[in-house]
């Protein structure tokens, strides 16, 4: 394994956890922090010979020159992390290609502990793929849910759960203690995860990341520190922790009702943004240019005692300064004291007031990607993040990068697919590896570019679906999907769930992939009555 494409640096803070700093201050550094790895190009790693071509993964063999969006290399300090990480090869790979050194937790233990519990799931996308990946890797998924019937809304999802799950356990998935007891009782005999043959607990669903972390902690299994997971899930706690540690965040305040509007506007002028503290997919996020819009936004959020998944929350809304600039996300993976920056993703946002994401390009093509990566690392330090993938959103503003939010999981919107297409790193599979007790392999096997564009509908009724055979004329297209069926009533999307389809491309560079995605998207649009 060559390390010519990766170097490490150190990043941390020197102030104690409770020290307060201005929200725009520059993060401080010290030497008591985990090592950082920045993937840089050009790459010299050969393509994995086990990779297969498919309709959704057109894997090309030749490495390409690097993109300016990948963070620049930094000098690697001496220390225990200089050597390559051991690799965990999926169980369906040829035996001769495995690399499982002595002491790897997936050697001896794997022979008896091969069950991986999945806590709830999205109805589409990464959830079902994660279950199938786990089976391909020799694991036995155990699916834990409070309501199996909710997955019947998507027949393909329900079928995937039935086909892949060794058991489907039903319990209160809001309570970590109940989940832990249910797992040990159902998978016993014995009172430990080892007795139950359980090697890990994970979720790909944003809303259940803190719960999965708490269950894993109770059972002595790999996972994020529960406090860090809870801070990442709660946007107010994220803002507070980062502000205390000198990480640049927008000005913010939690408001419980419209009675606080006058005092709020003394601190945060219009236009400002209101959002729930615990939603995802842009649900409930809006920019407010008038007092009337602000009052409406606060009222709609504050009056709901639960979020969109039925989880209880503190009544109120997060109001924050509206920061202007190009938005990016930083994709990272933390394991064994080291955080690897996989790259920075350019984000294309829809029109106000809802900020729905309409596209992504990986790696970033803007010149300030390294600054965004530095800020993301400081933010992860501030909340105590210590395990697995993270997706940190940042605005590049005239005053410098500003944190938007931290997601303690792989990015949504097919961002793991973009990383895999561009770098050859199967991010979702490596997350499964880490959560099941193995050592993830984050070695790039190529350096290309990938992009995705989402179709935003308009107000009206679809008359004719697009002719999807046209996509064959775009050789860079890797996958596409359309939900624009005749008779469907649509509107310009207010959240990510209302988008009508997507097209994902891969090309020699990120800029070319983005151009190809834009061109192909034009032919994904339906006609309206």
C-alpha positions as CSV (number, residue, x, y, z in Angstrom):
1,X,0.0,0.0,0.0
2,X,1.5,3.3,-1.1
3,X,1.2,6.4,1.0
4,X,2.5,8.8,-1.7
5,X,-1.0,10.3,-1.9
6,X,-1.6,10.9,1.8
7,X,0.0,13.0,4.4
8,X,-1.0,13.8,8.0
9,X,-1.1,16.9,10.1
10,X,-2.4,17.8,13.5
11,X,-5.3,20.0,14.4
12,X,-6.9,20.8,17.7
13,X,-7.6,23.4,20.3
14,X,-5.7,24.6,23.4
15,X,-8.6,26.0,25.5
16,X,-10.5,23.9,28.0
17,X,-13.9,22.6,26.9
18,X,-15.8,25.3,28.6
19,X,-13.9,28.3,27.4
20,X,-16.0,30.8,25.5
21,X,-14.7,32.5,22.3
22,X,-16.2,34.8,19.7
23,X,-18.1,32.9,17.1
24,X,-15.8,34.1,14.3
25,X,-12.5,33.4,16.0
26,X,-9.8,31.2,14.4
27,X,-9.6,27.8,15.9
28,X,-6.4,27.2,18.0
29,X,-4.2,24.2,17.7
30,X,-2.3,21.9,19.9
31,X,-0.5,18.6,19.8
32,X,-3.0,16.6,21.9
33,X,-5.3,15.8,19.0
34,X,-5.9,12.8,16.7
35,X,-3.8,12.8,13.6
36,X,-5.4,14.1,10.4
37,X,-5.1,12.6,7.0
38,X,-5.7,14.6,3.8
39,X,-6.1,12.7,0.6
40,X,-4.2,14.4,-2.2
41,X,-3.5,13.8,-5.8
42,X,-2.1,12.5,-8.1
43,X,-2.7,9.0,-7.0
44,X,-0.4,6.1,-7.5
45,X,-2.7,3.3,-6.1
46,X,-3.6,0.7,-8.7
47,X,-7.3,-0.1,-9.2
48,X,-8.7,-2.8,-7.0
49,X,-8.8,-5.9,-9.2
50,X,-12.0,-7.1,-7.5
51,X,-14.0,-4.1,-8.7
52,X,-16.7,-5.0,-11.1
53,X,-18.4,-3.1,-13.8
54,X,-22.2,-2.6,-13.5
55,X,-24.9,-0.3,-14.8
56,X,-24.6,1.8,-11.7
57,X,-20.8,1.7,-11.2
58,X,-18.9,2.2,-14.5
59,X,-15.4,1.7,-12.9
60,X,-12.6,2.8,-15.2
61,X,-9.1,1.7,-14.6
62,X,-6.8,4.6,-15.4
63,X,-6.0,7.1,-12.6
64,X,-6.6,10.7,-13.7
65,X,-4.8,13.9,-12.8
66,X,-6.1,15.5,-9.6
67,X,-8.7,18.1,-9.1
68,X,-8.1,21.4,-7.3
69,X,-11.0,20.6,-5.0
70,X,-9.0,18.0,-3.0
71,X,-7.4,19.5,0.1
72,X,-3.7,20.1,-0.3
73,X,-1.1,17.8,1.3
74,X,0.5,18.6,4.6
75,X,3.7,17.4,6.1
76,X,3.2,14.2,8.1
77,X,4.6,14.2,11.6
78,X,6.4,11.2,13.0
79,X,4.4,8.9,15.2
80,X,2.6,5.7,15.5
81,X,0.3,6.4,12.6
82,X,2.9,6.6,9.8
83,X,2.3,3.0,8.5
84,X,-0.7,2.0,6.5
85,X,-3.9,0.8,8.1
86,X,-4.6,-2.9,7.8
87,X,-7.3,-3.6,5.3
88,X,-10.5,-5.6,5.8
89,X,-11.5,-7.3,2.5
90,X,-15.2,-8.3,2.3
91,X,-15.9,-11.9,3.0
92,X,-16.9,-12.7,-0.6
93,X,-13.4,-11.7,-1.9
94,X,-10.9,-14.4,-2.8
95,X,-9.1,-15.7,0.3
96,X,-5.7,-15.0,-1.2
97,X,-6.5,-11.3,-1.4
98,X,-7.4,-10.8,2.2
99,X,-5.2,-8.9,4.6
100,X,-6.2,-9.6,8.2
101,X,-3.2,-9.2,10.5
102,X,-2.9,-10.7,14.0
103,X,-4.9,-8.7,16.4
104,X,-7.4,-7.3,13.9
105,X,-10.7,-7.5,15.7
106,X,-12.3,-9.0,12.7
107,X,-10.1,-12.2,12.7
108,X,-10.9,-14.4,15.7
109,X,-14.0,-12.6,16.8
110,X,-15.5,-12.6,13.4
111,X,-15.9,-16.4,13.5
112,X,-18.4,-16.2,16.3
113,X,-19.7,-12.6,16.2
114,X,-21.1,-11.9,12.7
115,X,-24.5,-10.2,13.5
116,X,-24.8,-6.5,12.7
117,X,-27.9,-4.7,14.1
118,X,-29.4,-1.9,11.9
119,X,-31.6,0.6,13.8
120,X,-34.4,1.7,11.5
121,X,-33.7,3.0,8.0
122,X,-34.6,5.4,5.3
123,X,-37.4,4.2,3.1
124,X,-35.1,4.4,0.0
125,X,-31.5,4.8,-0.8
126,X,-28.6,4.0,1.5
127,X,-30.6,2.0,4.1
128,X,-31.4,-0.8,1.8
129,X,-28.0,-0.8,0.1
130,X,-26.4,-1.0,3.6
131,X,-28.3,-4.1,4.4
132,X,-27.3,-5.8,1.1
133,X,-23.7,-4.7,1.5
134,X,-23.6,-6.3,5.0
135,X,-24.8,-9.6,3.6
136,X,-22.2,-9.4,0.8
137,X,-19.6,-8.9,3.4
138,X,-20.5,-12.1,5.3
139,X,-22.6,-10.3,8.0
140,X,-26.0,-11.3,9.2
141,X,-28.2,-8.1,9.5
142,X,-30.6,-7.9,12.4
143,X,-33.2,-5.2,11.7
144,X,-34.6,-3.3,14.6
145,X,-37.7,-1.1,14.2
146,X,-40.7,0.2,16.2
147,X,-43.1,-0.3,13.2
148,X,-42.4,-2.8,10.5
149,X,-45.5,-1.7,8.6
150,X,-44.1,1.7,7.8
151,X,-41.6,0.1,5.4
152,X,-44.5,-1.5,3.4
153,X,-45.0,2.0,1.8
154,X,-42.0,1.1,-0.4
155,X,-42.4,-2.5,-1.6
156,X,-38.7,-2.6,-2.7
157,X,-37.6,-1.5,0.7
158,X,-39.8,-4.1,2.5
159,X,-38.5,-6.8,0.2
160,X,-34.9,-5.9,0.9
161,X,-35.5,-6.0,4.7
162,X,-37.1,-9.4,4.4
163,X,-34.5,-10.9,2.1
164,X,-31.5,-9.7,4.1
165,X,-32.4,-9.7,7.7
166,X,-31.7,-12.8,9.9
167,X,-34.3,-11.4,12.3
168,X,-36.6,-8.4,12.5
169,X,-37.0,-7.2,16.0
170,X,-39.8,-4.8,17.1
171,X,-39.4,-2.5,20.1
172,X,-39.3,1.1,21.1
173,X,-36.5,2.5,19.0
174,X,-36.4,5.8,20.9
175,X,-35.1,4.0,24.1
176,X,-31.4,2.7,24.0
177,X,-31.9,0.5,27.1
178,X,-34.9,-1.2,25.6
179,X,-33.1,-1.8,22.3
180,X,-30.1,-3.2,24.0
181,X,-32.2,-5.6,26.1
182,X,-34.3,-6.6,23.1
183,X,-31.1,-7.5,21.1
184,X,-29.6,-9.5,23.9
185,X,-32.8,-11.4,24.7
186,X,-33.6,-12.2,21.1
187,X,-30.1,-13.1,20.1
188,X,-29.0,-14.9,23.3
189,X,-28.4,-17.0,25.2
190,X,-26.2,-15.0,27.6
191,X,-26.1,-11.4,28.7
192,X,-23.4,-9.9,26.5
193,X,-23.0,-8.9,22.9
194,X,-20.4,-11.6,22.5
195,X,-22.9,-14.2,23.7
196,X,-25.4,-12.9,21.2
197,X,-23.0,-13.0,18.3
198,X,-23.4,-9.3,17.9
199,X,-20.4,-7.4,16.4
200,X,-22.0,-4.0,16.0
201,X,-25.0,-1.6,16.0
202,X,-25.4,1.1,13.3
203,X,-27.9,3.2,11.5
204,X,-27.8,5.1,8.2
205,X,-30.8,7.3,9.3
206,X,-29.9,10.7,10.6
207,X,-32.6,10.7,13.3
208,X,-31.3,7.6,15.0
209,X,-27.6,8.3,15.1
210,X,-27.6,9.2,18.8
211,X,-29.7,6.2,19.7
212,X,-27.5,3.8,17.8
213,X,-24.4,5.3,19.5
214,X,-26.0,4.9,22.9
215,X,-26.9,1.3,22.3
216,X,-23.4,0.5,21.0
217,X,-21.9,2.1,24.1
218,X,-24.1,0.1,26.4
219,X,-23.1,-3.2,24.7
220,X,-19.4,-2.4,24.4
221,X,-19.4,-2.2,20.6
222,X,-17.8,0.2,18.2
223,X,-19.5,3.5,17.7
224,X,-19.5,7.3,18.2
225,X,-19.2,8.6,21.7
226,X,-22.9,9.1,22.7
227,X,-22.4,12.7,23.8
228,X,-20.7,13.6,20.5
229,X,-23.6,12.0,18.5
230,X,-26.1,13.9,20.5
231,X,-24.3,17.2,20.0
232,X,-24.1,16.6,16.2
233,X,-27.9,15.8,16.0
234,X,-28.9,18.9,17.9
235,X,-28.1,22.0,15.8
236,X,-28.3,24.2,18.9
237,X,-25.8,22.1,20.8
238,X,-23.5,22.0,17.8
239,X,-23.6,25.8,17.5
240,X,-23.0,26.3,21.2
241,X,-20.0,23.8,21.4
242,X,-18.4,25.2,18.3
243,X,-18.8,28.8,19.4
244,X,-17.2,28.0,22.8
245,X,-14.2,26.6,21.0
246,X,-13.6,29.4,18.5
247,X,-15.1,27.7,15.4
248,X,-16.8,30.3,13.2
249,X,-20.6,29.9,13.3
250,X,-23.5,32.2,12.3
251,X,-24.9,34.3,15.1
252,X,-27.7,32.3,16.6
253,X,-30.4,32.1,19.2
254,X,-33.0,29.6,20.3
255,X,-36.5,31.1,20.4
256,X,-39.6,29.5,22.0
257,X,-42.3,31.7,20.6
258,X,-43.0,34.8,18.6
259,X,-43.0,36.8,21.8
260,X,-39.2,36.9,21.5
261,X,-39.1,38.4,18.0
262,X,-38.4,42.0,19.2
263,X,-35.4,41.0,21.3
264,X,-34.2,38.5,18.6
265,X,-34.0,41.3,16.0
266,X,-31.8,43.3,18.3
267,X,-29.3,40.5,18.0
268,X,-29.9,39.1,14.6
269,X,-31.2,41.4,11.9
270,X,-33.3,40.5,8.9
271,X,-32.9,38.6,6.7
272,X,-32.4,35.7,9.0
273,X,-32.9,31.9,8.9
274,X,-35.2,29.8,11.1
275,X,-34.9,26.0,11.3
276,X,-35.8,23.1,13.6
277,X,-32.9,22.0,15.8
278,X,-33.4,18.3,14.8
279,X,-34.6,17.9,11.3
280,X,-32.9,16.8,8.1
281,X,-33.3,17.1,4.3
282,X,-34.0,20.9,4.6
283,X,-37.3,20.2,6.4
284,X,-38.5,23.4,8.0
285,X,-35.6,25.6,6.9
286,X,-36.5,29.0,5.5
287,X,-35.0,32.4,5.0
288,X,-37.1,35.3,6.4
289,X,-37.0,38.7,4.9
290,X,-39.9,40.2,6.9
291,X,-41.2,40.0,10.4
292,X,-44.3,38.3,9.1
293,X,-42.2,35.5,7.5
294,X,-40.2,35.2,10.7
295,X,-43.3,34.9,12.9
296,X,-44.7,32.2,10.6
297,X,-41.5,30.2,10.5
298,X,-41.1,30.3,14.3
299,X,-44.8,29.4,14.8
300,X,-44.8,26.4,12.5
301,X,-41.7,24.9,14.1
302,X,-42.5,25.8,17.8
303,X,-46.0,24.4,17.7
304,X,-44.8,20.9,16.8
305,X,-43.9,18.8,19.9
306,X,-42.3,16.2,17.7
307,X,-40.1,16.1,14.6
308,X,-41.0,14.5,11.3
309,X,-40.1,11.0,12.7
310,X,-42.2,11.4,15.8
311,X,-39.3,12.0,18.2
312,X,-40.1,14.5,21.0
313,X,-38.3,17.8,21.0
314,X,-38.0,21.0,22.9
315,X,-40.6,23.5,21.5
316,X,-38.9,26.3,19.7
317,X,-36.8,27.2,16.7
318,X,-33.2,28.0,16.0
319,X,-32.9,31.5,14.5
320,X,-29.6,32.4,13.0
321,X,-27.8,35.0,11.0
322,X,-28.1,34.5,7.3
323,X,-24.6,34.0,5.9
324,X,-24.0,34.4,2.2
325,X,-21.5,32.4,0.1
326,X,-20.8,29.2,-1.7
327,X,-21.8,26.1,0.3
328,X,-19.6,23.0,0.4
329,X,-19.5,19.9,2.6
330,X,-16.4,18.2,4.0
331,X,-16.5,14.4,3.9
332,X,-14.4,12.7,6.6
333,X,-13.8,9.4,8.3
334,X,-12.5,9.1,11.9
335,X,-11.0,5.8,13.1
336,X,-8.4,4.8,15.7
337,X,-7.5,8.4,16.6
338,X,-7.2,9.6,13.0
339,X,-9.5,11.7,10.9
340,X,-9.2,11.3,7.1
341,X,-10.4,14.1,4.9
342,X,-11.7,12.3,1.9
343,X,-12.5,15.5,0.0
344,X,-14.8,18.6,-0.2
345,X,-18.1,18.6,-2.1
346,X,-19.5,21.6,-4.0
347,X,-23.2,22.1,-3.3
348,X,-25.8,23.6,-5.6
349,X,-28.7,25.1,-3.6
350,X,-32.2,25.9,-4.9
351,X,-33.9,29.3,-4.6
352,X,-35.0,30.8,-1.3
353,X,-36.8,30.5,1.0
354,X,-36.1,26.8,1.4
355,X,-32.5,26.1,0.3
356,X,-33.2,22.7,-1.1
357,X,-30.0,21.0,-2.5
358,X,-30.2,20.5,-6.2
359,X,-26.7,19.2,-7.0
360,X,-23.3,18.2,-5.7
361,X,-19.9,18.0,-7.4
362,X,-16.9,16.0,-5.9
363,X,-14.2,17.0,-5.4
364,X,-14.8,20.7,-5.1
365,X,-13.5,23.0,-7.8
366,X,-13.3,26.2,-5.7
367,X,-10.0,27.5,-4.4
368,X,-10.9,27.6,-0.7
369,X,-11.6,23.9,-0.1
370,X,-8.6,23.5,2.3
371,X,-10.0,26.3,4.5
372,X,-13.3,24.5,4.7
373,X,-11.6,21.2,5.6
374,X,-9.7,22.9,8.4
375,X,-12.9,24.4,9.8
376,X,-14.6,21.0,9.6
377,X,-11.8,19.4,11.6
378,X,-12.0,22.1,14.2
379,X,-15.8,21.6,14.5
380,X,-15.5,17.9,14.8
381,X,-13.0,18.4,17.6
382,X,-15.3,20.9,19.3
383,X,-18.2,18.3,19.6
384,X,-15.8,15.5,20.5
385,X,-16.5,13.4,17.4
386,X,-14.4,10.3,17.5
387,X,-15.7,7.5,15.2
388,X,-16.9,6.9,11.7
389,X,-18.0,9.0,8.7
390,X,-19.1,12.6,9.0
391,X,-20.5,15.1,6.6
392,X,-19.9,18.7,7.7
393,X,-21.5,21.6,5.8
394,X,-19.7,24.9,5.5
395,X,-20.4,28.3,3.8
396,X,-17.5,30.0,2.2
397,X,-18.2,33.7,3.0
398,X,-16.3,36.9,2.5
399,X,-15.2,36.7,6.1
400,X,-14.0,33.2,5.8
401,X,-15.5,29.7,6.1
402,X,-18.5,29.4,8.5
403,X,-20.0,26.2,9.9
404,X,-23.5,25.3,8.9
405,X,-24.0,21.9,10.5
406,X,-22.3,18.6,11.3
407,X,-23.9,15.2,10.4
408,X,-22.4,12.3,12.2
409,X,-22.9,9.9,9.2
410,X,-22.1,9.6,5.6
411,X,-23.6,12.4,3.5
412,X,-27.0,11.9,1.9
413,X,-28.0,12.7,-1.6
414,X,-25.7,10.0,-3.1
415,X,-22.6,11.7,-1.8
416,X,-21.0,8.4,-0.9
417,X,-21.6,7.4,-4.5
418,X,-19.7,10.5,-5.7
419,X,-16.8,9.6,-3.4
420,X,-16.7,6.1,-4.7
421,X,-16.9,7.1,-8.3
422,X,-14.2,9.7,-8.0
423,X,-11.8,8.0,-5.6
424,X,-12.8,4.3,-5.7
425,X,-13.5,4.3,-1.9
426,X,-16.8,2.5,-1.1
427,X,-17.7,4.8,1.8
428,X,-20.8,3.0,2.9
429,X,-19.1,-0.4,3.0
430,X,-16.2,1.0,5.0
431,X,-18.7,2.4,7.5
432,X,-20.1,-1.1,7.9
433,X,-16.6,-2.4,8.3
434,X,-15.8,0.0,11.1
435,X,-19.1,-0.5,12.9
436,X,-18.7,-4.2,12.8
437,X,-15.3,-4.2,14.5
438,X,-13.0,-4.1,11.4
439,X,-10.5,-1.6,10.1
440,X,-11.7,0.5,7.2
441,X,-9.7,0.8,4.1
442,X,-9.7,4.4,2.9
443,X,-7.1,4.0,0.2
444,X,-8.0,5.8,-3.1
445,X,-7.7,3.7,-6.2
446,X,-8.3,6.5,-8.7
447,X,-8.6,10.3,-9.0
448,X,-11.5,11.4,-11.2
449,X,-14.6,13.6,-10.7
450,X,-18.3,12.9,-10.1
451,X,-21.4,15.0,-10.0
452,X,-25.1,14.7,-9.3
453,X,-28.0,17.0,-10.3
454,X,-31.5,16.8,-9.0
455,X,-34.7,17.6,-10.9
456,X,-36.8,20.3,-9.4
457,X,-40.4,20.3,-10.5
458,X,-42.7,23.2,-10.9
459,X,-46.2,23.9,-9.9
460,X,-48.5,21.9,-12.1
461,X,-49.5,18.4,-13.2
462,X,-47.2,16.2,-15.3
463,X,-48.6,15.4,-18.7
464,X,-45.8,13.3,-20.1
465,X,-42.8,11.5,-18.5
466,X,-39.4,12.1,-19.9
467,X,-37.9,9.7,-22.5
468,X,-35.2,8.0,-20.4
469,X,-33.7,6.3,-23.4
470,X,-32.1,9.6,-24.2
471,X,-29.6,9.0,-21.3
472,X,-27.8,6.5,-23.4
473,X,-26.4,9.4,-25.4
474,X,-24.4,10.6,-22.4
475,X,-21.5,8.3,-21.8
476,X,-20.6,9.9,-18.5
477,X,-24.0,9.1,-16.9
478,X,-23.6,6.4,-14.2
479,X,-27.2,6.3,-12.9
480,X,-30.4,8.2,-13.2
481,X,-34.0,8.1,-11.9
482,X,-37.3,9.9,-12.5
483,X,-40.4,10.1,-10.4
484,X,-42.2,12.3,-12.9
485,X,-45.2,10.1,-13.9
486,X,-48.2,11.4,-15.9
487,X,-50.9,12.8,-13.6
488,X,-48.5,13.6,-10.7
489,X,-49.1,17.0,-9.1
490,X,-45.8,18.7,-8.4
491,X,-44.4,22.0,-7.0
492,X,-41.0,23.6,-6.7
493,X,-39.5,21.5,-3.9
494,X,-39.7,22.7,-0.3
495,X,-37.5,19.8,0.9
496,X,-35.3,17.1,-0.6
497,X,-38.1,14.6,-0.6
498,X,-40.1,16.6,-3.2
499,X,-37.4,16.5,-5.9
500,X,-38.5,14.5,-9.0
501,X,-35.3,12.6,-10.0
502,X,-31.6,12.7,-10.5
503,X,-28.7,12.1,-12.9
504,X,-25.3,11.1,-11.6
505,X,-22.1,11.3,-13.8
506,X,-18.4,10.4,-13.6
507,X,-15.7,12.0,-15.8
508,X,-12.0,12.6,-15.8
509,X,-12.4,15.8,-13.8
510,X,-15.0,17.2,-11.5
511,X,-15.8,20.1,-13.8
512,X,-16.4,17.8,-16.7
513,X,-18.6,15.6,-14.6
514,X,-20.7,18.6,-13.5
515,X,-21.1,19.8,-17.1
516,X,-22.2,16.4,-18.2
517,X,-24.7,16.2,-15.4
518,X,-26.1,19.6,-16.2
519,X,-26.5,18.6,-19.9
520,X,-28.2,15.3,-19.1
521,X,-30.6,16.8,-16.5
522,X,-32.2,18.9,-19.2
523,X,-33.6,15.7,-20.8
524,X,-34.9,14.4,-17.4
525,X,-37.6,17.0,-17.2
526,X,-41.2,16.1,-17.9
527,X,-43.8,18.1,-19.9
528,X,-46.7,19.7,-18.0
529,X,-50.3,20.2,-18.8
